[in-house]
């Protein structure tokens, strides 16, 4: 039973010392680290006591000297454990590594990510891109020819890497503020090389989503896909009631692949931000995080179902969306009305010019009124169908990718179009400052000059028919250190994509002029006299109490200024400026106390032998070691707090 008592003593001692070691540092450490530090203190305490206790102290009958050296040994063991705990926190901060249980659980996912990372590394090596990711070499970025060659390699590598990287490239193709023109041109031609999924695998997904066999809902499903994409596959089907539908089924296993890819992209982005100033300036980590959130939404077909409902103006509208069969639609399967029609570019010639105006108005209404808009309106995603009256109807397809704008950004976009139409650089600048994030060092004069030159070119071209004017605006923002929100880039990409469709319908269609006219009408249409009077009355009533108090408050402030008694208080619990200042002062005070007590301890320990309180034990040594312990604890606390920020 002796071993049991020793084990219990070791466990209790370790638990007690784990508290003693971590508590003075006043920081939260993981349980495993606290227990490890307690075990170090418990295991080294006795050897240290034996090493520092002189024989004379052991031989004396007085207990104090022995008790003092035992206390000193315990203090030194505790200090050693504290030092090791602080070193572990500095070298490997808490939370940077998973715990033992989490590590075991994550092993399968880690193996999967490692295999995927190895595959991506092989692609980078094969395409000659490894040097750009893993080293600081940038040999091809200096010349236009080198950038074009590099852009081709990047495009090929993205296509080889699969769905996640192809979609990332497609998003980057809409960001002329981030990439040179050579890359934008090359990335616009990205294509996903998706092979058809065998019918047996598709049927397994349908069965899993329905919770029963396909025959419980469908009388027939064509095993040959109508279309194959990187995320889903589309099959024609017939419901039990005879309705023709299309069945959009997510590719089996795509979820884990995308999850691994997002983790790898996040790691590459963090590596780039650490190693490359251009990556930190562009915020590639934030870009990847936004892309990951967008792709996760695209994998959830319930979101596409909500998008269809939000963008559907009704079955009688000239531009509508397919009906959704909600009871049979899930996160990985979408059942839609089958539209029997033709691509919009194959509509009757006499209807095409009218359809061009209809499509532009529909998209601009989605952008400026509804806040949700089709992000990829190319001709293949817009079908023409016949109607009994011969006017025809258009149907939006593939609403898995939808842009979302808040009310403030929608209103700012309308004002931007009106300001560009007005031709005043200051008006355009004011709207851009509402939309984009400006640095503190923004040179507004330079921005005005850039906008003035832009508007001069725009006016000289008679307003221009090229929607690339929107891209020029984004480039001006980037040149002046301003970052355009991703939603703005999505709007311009959608408009640019639609321009190709409109030009195919009506070669003489002027998208920019029509968009300016729409914005002006939209702005003036919202000014209803009765509504304006009602809003002004409401706002005046809300402001009336403030206006009554305003003269009294202004008089008080002016009086305090004259008397020199004006003070400004900042609550350290909530003030953003006060919090860092308070933390800095605390660090300074802690460091000063550590230095002062350490100096006092050194002076006491270095002083000549003073009064003895026992054999081999002087009073100045006793006080010196105590002060040294206090100084060490304060210094270690300051170090850990400085690394944790």
N, C-alpha and C positions, 0 to 999 in steps of 0.2 A: 504493500500500500504506500510505500515511501514515494514511489514514482508518481502516484496519483496526486499526493500532496504537492510534490514539486511542480507538476503540470498545472495544478490549480493556482499555485503561487505565481508561476510564470504568466499565466493568462491574466490574472487579476493585476499583476504588476505592469504588464504590457498595456492593459486598458487604462490604468491610472496614469501611467507615464505618457500615453498618447494624448491624454487631455492636458497634462502639465506641459508637454512640449508645444502644442498648437495654440493653447489658450492665450499665452502672453503675446503672441504675434497678432491677435485680433483679426484673423482672416479665416475664411472657410477653405479647408483642405478636404480632399476626398477621404473617405473612411480608410481606404487601402493605404494611403500615404500616412495618415495619422497612426495607423496600427504599425506600419513599418518603422516609423520614427520611434514609437513607443518600444518596439522590440529592440531597436538599436540602443536606446537609453538603458533598458533593463539588462541587456546582455553585456554592456560595457561598464556599468556602474561598479560592480564588484572588482573587476580587474583594475580599474582606475583607483578605487579606494585602497587596494593592497599596494599599488605602486607608489602612492603619495604619502601613505601613513608611515612616519618614522618609527623605528623600534622603541625609541624613548617614550613616545606617546603610548605605545601599547603596554610598556612595562609599568607606567605610572598607575597608581590605584585610582586617581581622579578620573571620572568618566568624561569630563568635558572635552579634553583634547581628542579622544577617539571619536566622540560624537561629531566634533567639528570636522575632522578629516573625512568622516563618513558623509557629512553634509556637503563638504567641498567636492568629494568624488561624485556624489549624486548630481551636483550642479554642473560639473564638467561633463558628465555623461549626457545630461539634458541639453547642455550647450552644443555638444557634438551632434546630437540628434537634430537640434534646431538648424545647425549649419547645413547638415545634409538635406533637411526638408526644404530649406531656402534654395540650395543649389538645384534640387530637383524641380522646384517651381520656376527658377530662372531658366534652366536648360530645357525643361519640358513642361510648359504651363499647364495648369489644370484644365481638363477638357480637351486638350489637343490629342490625347490618346484615349481609346475606349477602355472601359473597365474589363476585367477578366470575363465576366458573363457575357457582356455585349460583344467582346472579341470572339468568343466561341460561336455565338449565334450568327455573327457576320461573316464567318469564314467562307460559306458557299458563295455569298454575294461578292466577297473580295476576290475569290478565285475567278468568278465570272468577269469582274471588272479587269483583273490582271490579264486574262486572255484577250479581252476586247482591246485593252490598251496595247498589248503586244501586236495585235492585228493592225491597229491604227499606226503604230510606230513603223511597221513594215511598209505601210502605204506611204508614209512620209519619206522613208528611205528610198522607195522605188521611184517616187516623183521628185526626188531631189530637194525636199523641203525640210529635212531634219535639222539642217544647220540654222534655219530661221527660227525654229522653236527651241532648240536645246543649246544654241550658242549665240554669240552677239554678232555673227557675220551677217551683213546685208549687202552682198555684192551687186545685186541686180536692181536696186531701188534708185540708183543715181540717174539712169537714162530711161527714156520712154520705151525704147526697144527692150531693155532689161525688164521693165515693169510689165510689158505685154507678155514676155516669155514667162515671167513668174506667175502672172494671172492665169495663164493657160494651165500651168502645173497645179495651181491652187484649185482651179475648177475640176481638173481630172481627179485630184485627190479627194475632193468633197464628194464627187460622184462615186468613187470607189468605196468611200467610208459608209455610205448608206443614208437612210432616210433623215436622221437627225442632222447630219452635216449638210445634206442637200438643202434642207429647209433653212438652216442657218445661212447658207450662201445666198438663198433667195431673199432673205430678209436684208442681208448686207448689200445686196444689189439695189435696195431702195434707199441706201444711206450715202448719197454723194458727199455729205459732210464728213464722213469717216474714211472713205477710200478714194484713191485716185481714179480718174476716168477710165484708165485701162482695165482696172479690176471691175468697175461697174459694168462696163461693156461685156466683159467675159462672163461674169456671174449671171447676167440676164439670160444666158443660154443654158443654164443648168437644167439637167433632166434627171429624174430619178429612174434608175434601171430596176423596175419592179417586175419580177416574174410572177405569173399566175400561181396562186396557192391551190394545191390539189383539192378536189371537191370533198374528199373524205375529211380533211382538216377543217374546211369551211362548215361542213355539216356538223362537226363536233362543236364548233363555236355556237351555231344556231341552237343546237340541242341544249347546250349549257345555259344559254341566255333565256330560252323559253322554259327551261325546266321540264321539257317534254319533247317528243319527236316533232320534226317539222310538219308532219301530216296532221297534227292537231290544229294548225293554223292555215297552212298552205295546201292547196290541192296540187300544185305543181311548182317546182323551182328548176330553172334551167341551170344545169351544172356548168355550162360554159359561161364565163363572166362577160358581161357587157363592157366592163372597163376594169383595169387593174392599176392601182396607185400604190404609193409607198406605205400608206397607213391602212387602207381598206380596199376591198374588192366588191364590185357591184354585180348583182345577178338579177335577171328578170324572174318574176314569180307571179302566181295567181292565188288570191285568197279563196277560202272555201265558198264565199258568196259570189265568186266570179270576178272580183275587182282586180284589175291589172296594177301591180306594184313593182317597185324596184327594192331590192334588199341590199343595203350597204352593211357589209360585215367586216369587222376589224381583223387585220391579219393576225393569225395566232402567234403568240410569243413576242409581239412588237413592243408590249409594255416594258418588260425587263430590259430589252435592248436599248430602248430610249432612256430608261433610268440610268443604265451604265454609261451611255453616251453623255448624258447631262453631267454626271459626276466627273467624267474625264474632261469634258469641256470646261467645267468649273475649275478643275485643277490646272489645266493649261492656261486659263485666263489669269488665275492668281500668279502663276509662274511668269507670265508675260508682264503683268503689272509690276512685279518685283524687278524684272530684268530690263524692261524697256520703258523709257520715258514716254514714248508715243502711246503705249498701251495704257499707262497711268493717266495720261492727258485725255484719252478718249473714253476711259472708264469701261474697259472691256469686261470687267467682272460684273458690273451692273447690266451691261448689254447681254451677257450670257444668262444672267438671272432672269431678265425680262423675257428672253427667248425661251428659256426652260418653262416658265409659267405659261407662255402662249402655247407651247407644244403639248404640255400636259392637258390644257383645255381642249386642244384639238383631238386628243385621244379619248376624251369623254364625249360620246355622241349625244348625251343628254343636253350638253351645252349647245350643240348644233340644232337640236330640236327646239330649244328656247330661242335661238337666233332666227329660225324659220318662222316661229310664231311672232316674234317681235318685228320682223321685216315684211310680214304678209299684210298688204293693204286690203285684202278681201278678194273673193273669186271673180268679181266683176271689174276689177281695176285693169288698166292696160298693161301694167307690169306687176306680176305677182310671184309667189313662191309655191312650190308643190305642197299639197296637203300631207300632213304627217299622221300616221296611224299610231297614236300614242300607246294604246294597250300592248302593242307588240314591240315597241322601241325601248331599248335599254342602253346601258353605258357602252356596249360593244356592238350593238346592232340597231340599225335605223330602217324602218319600213316607210317608204314614201310613195305617193301617187306617181304612177308612171306617166310621163309626159310624152305623147307622140307628136313630135315636131321636128323642125330643122334648125340648124344653127342660124342665128339671126342674120348672118351675112348672106344666107340663101333665101331670105324673104323676097316677095315680089318686088321688083325694082321701083314701082310707083309708091310703095309703102316705106322704103328705106329712109328717105330724108326725114319723114315724120318720126320714124322710130329713133333716129339720132337725137332729135330734140327731146323725145320722151325719155330715153335712157339717161341723158345728162340731167334732166330735171329730177328724175327718180333718184339718181345717185346723190345729187346735191341736196335733195330733201332728206335723204337718209343721214347725210353728214351734218347738216345744219339744224334739222328739226328733231329727228328721232334719236340721233347720237349713236346709232349702230348702222354700219354700212358694209356693203360687200367689198372685201379686200382684194378680190381677184376677178374683176369683170371682163375677162377676155371672151372672144366670140364663142368658144366652146362651152362657156358657162351661162350662155343666154340662148334660150330656144324660142323659136317662132312657132306659134300654132294658129291654125285657121279658126275663125269665128263665123257664126251664121251671117252676120251683117257685113262680112268681108273686110273689116278693119284690122283684124288680127290681134293677137295677144302675145306678150313676151313673158317668159318665165325665168327667174333667177335659179341657177343650179349651184351646187357645191358651196354651201354656206358654213363649212367647217372653219373657214378663216374669215372672221368678221372683225372690223375695227370698232373700237368703242371710244366715244368722246364725251367728256362731261359738259355741262351747260356753259361754263365759262369759256372753254376752248372753242365750242361751237360758235358762240357769239363773237369771239375774237377773230375767227376765220372769216366770218361775214364782213367784219370791219376791215380786215386786212385786204380783202378783194376790193372793197369800196375805196380804201386809202390808196391802193395801187392805181385804181382807175382815176382818182383825183390828181395823182402825180406829185404830191407834196412829200418830200423825203422825211420831214419831221413827223407827219401823220403816220407814215409807214413804220418809222422807228418806234413811235409810242406803242403801236399795236404789237410789234415784234418783242418789245420789252415786256409786254403782258404775257406773251406766249412762251418765250424762251427764257432760260436761266442765264443771267448775265454775271460775269465776274465783277468783283469789287473794283478792279482796275480798268473797267471798260472805258475806252476812248470814244465818247459819243460823237465828237467831231469827225473822227475817222469813219465811224459807222454812217454818219449823215452823208459824208462824201461818197462812200461806196454805194449807198442807196440812191444818191443823186445820179451817179453814173449809170446805175442799173435802170432807173426810171427814164433817163435820157435815151438809152438804147431802146427801151420798151416803147417810148413815145415815138421815136424816129421810125420804128418798124410799123407804126400805125396800130399799136396794141398787140401785134404779133399773133400768130396762130399756133405757136409752138408751146405746149404746156411745160417745156423745159424751163420756162421763166420761173416756175416754182422751185425747180432744182437750183437755179441761180440764187434765189433768195436763201435757200438752205446753206449754200456755199458761203454766202456773205456772212451768215451767222457764224459758221465755223471759222472763217478767216478772222473774225473779231473776238474769238474766244468764247462765243456763246454756244450753248448746247440746245439744239432743238429737241423737243420731246418726241419720243418714238411714235406717238399717235399722229403727230404732224407729218412725219415721214410716211406713215401708212396711208394718210389721206392723199398725199402727193403721188404715191405709188399707184393707188387705186385710180386716181384721175388720169395718170399717165397711161395706165393699162387700158382704161376705157377709151382714151383718145384713139388708140389703134383700131378699136371696134367702130368708133364713130367715123373715122376716116374711111374705113372699108364700106360703111353704109352710104356716106355722102362725102366724096373727095373734097368738096369745097366747104365743109363744115368748120367753123372757127370756134374751137372749144373755149379759148380764153375770153373772147368777146361775149360769148353766150354765158359763161360763168360770171363775168362782171355784170352783165345785165340781170342775171338771176339774183346776185347778191344785192344790187341796188333795189330791185323790186321787193326782195325779202325784208330789207331794212325798212323801207317805207311802208310796206304792208303791215308791219307790226305796230305802226304809229296810229292807233285808233283814238280819235279825240276823247270819246267817253272813257275808254280804258285808261288813257293817259291822265285824264282829270281824276279818275278814281285812285290811281296809284299815287299821284302827287298829294292828294288829300290824306291818304293813309300814311305816307311817309312824313307829311307835315305834322300830323297828330302824334306820331311816334317821337318826332324831334322836339316838340314843343316843351316838354319838361327840361330837356337838356339846354335848349335856348334860354329858358328862364334863369337857369343856374349859371350860364356862361359869363355874364357881366360880373357877377359877384366873384367868381373864381379868377377871372382875369385880373380884377382889382386886387385880390389877395396876392397873386403871383407878382404883380408889378410892385406892390408894397414891400414884399419880401426881398425883391431885387434891390429896391432903393435902400432898404435897411441893411442889406448884406447878410440876411439870415436865411436865404433860400437853401434848402438841403434836399438831397435826393437819397432815398432809402431803397436798397435792394434786398429782398428777402433771400438769405443764403439757402433756404430750403427749396426755392423755386427759381431763383435768378440764374440764367445760363452763364452770365459773366461771373457771378459770385461763386458758383460751385467750383470752377477750376481755381479761382483765387484762394478760396478757403482750403482746398486740397493742397495747393502749393504752400500756403502758410503753415498748414499742419505738418507737411513734409519737412519744411525748413526748421520748425521748432523741434520736431523729433530728432532730426540730424544734429541740431545744435546741442540738445541734451545728451545725445549719444557721445558726441565729441567731448563735451565737458566732463561727463562722468568717466569716460575713458581716460582723459588726461589726469583726473584726480586719482583714478586707480593706478595709473602708471607711476605717478609721483609717490603714492603711498608704498607701492611695492618696491620702488627703487630707493626709498629712504633708508638710512641706517637703522639697525635693529632697535625697536622701541620696547615699551613694556611688554613682558611676556605674560600671557594668560594661561600658559601651560607649557610642558616640555616641547620644544621645537615649534612653538606657536606664538608669534608676536601679534600685538594688537593692530599695528599698521598693516600687517599682512592679512589679518582677518577682514579689516575694513576694505583693503584694496581688492581682495578677491570678490567681496560682495558687490562693490562698485563696478568691477570688471564684468560681472554677470549682468548687472543692470544695463551697462553700456552695450554689451553684446546683444541683448534682447532688443533694445531700442534701435541699434544699427541694422539688425536683421529685419525688423519690422519695416524700417524705412526702405530697405532694398526691395523687399517683396512688393510693397505698395507702389514703388516707382515702376516696377516691371508690369504690374497689373493695371497701371494707369488709373 
